Amino acid sequence: MSKLGRTNAEFNLIEEGDKILVGLSGGKDSLTMVHAMKEQQRRAPFDFEFIAVTVSYGMEENFDKLIAHCAEYDIPHAIHDTKIYDLATEKIRKNSSFCSFFSRMRRGSLYSAAEKFACNKVALGHHMDDAAESFFMNFIYNGQLRSLAPKYRADNGLIVIRPLIQMRERQLTAFALENDIPTIGDEACPSMRFDVKMPHARAHTKEMLSRMEKEFPTLFTSLNAAFKNISQESFFDVEKFSL
């Protein structure tokens, strides 16, 4: 909670009067986030609201345990029904990667739900490991220096925040395990129901970072600092050094 509080203060993620939609898939990251948001609501010296929203892909998912968990801890929760699964069967070719498709569709559905529930912000459960992996994937595969911002404005005007962005994944895993929180894993991924090529780039990047961290234990601390200390003029962008 102290790390979340510092991150919030540094980037002004959660503010007075906000109504925040929290994306809740049921995995360790999003479940940790809704509990952290509930505790932040208790601790913060200002008032804000939040609602956890779970996107249903329209493949007859059973959310009974997730609904019961939210009710037990007095976490406001709603299911947002979609037809993403049916759409995927029409739009995606065999042996294609479904991950980017489902990610885009899920994000769009959260934006629609935010409008439905009159929320001005959407909170996503990305952590520091996600940011590091995204950076190296963009670097290696796309030739681009790009990561995950703690806060940005979407095209539709909604503000997207990542309260856990300076947390390590292992911290979130530990929270879920130590508190015996029932999490949903990869079995909920719609891609598992298709004959598709599973993504390898993120898995390879995760393995690479794990090896690097063993050799350089302060790797993620340095990455976190570097993401805030960008010398744009030192790169090959002619617009930055036109004289």
Sequence and secondary structure as in RCSB ss.txt:
>XXXX:A:sequence
MSKLGRTNAEFNLIEEGDKILVGLSGGKDSLTMVHAMKEQQRRAPFDFEFIAVTVSYGMEENFDKLIAHCAEYDI
PHAIHDTKIYDLATEKIRKNSSFCSFFSRMRRGSLYSAAEKFACNKVALGHHMDDAAESFFMNFIYNGQLRSLAP
KYRADNGLIVIRPLIQMRERQLTAFALENDIPTIGDEACPSMRFDVKMPHARAHTKEMLSRMEKEFPTLFTSLNA
AFKNISQESFFDVEKFSL
>XXXX:A:secstr
 HHHHHHHHHHT S TT EEEEE  SSHHHHHHHHHHHHHHHH SS  EEEEEEEE SS    HHHHHHHHHTT 
 EEEEE  HHHHHHHH  TT   HHHHHHHHHHHHHHHHHHTT SEEE    HHHHHHHHHHIIIIIS      S
EEE TTS EEE TTTTS HHHHHHHHHHTT     GGG GGGGS      HHHHHHHHHHHHHHH TTHHHHHHH
HTT   GGGSS GGGS  
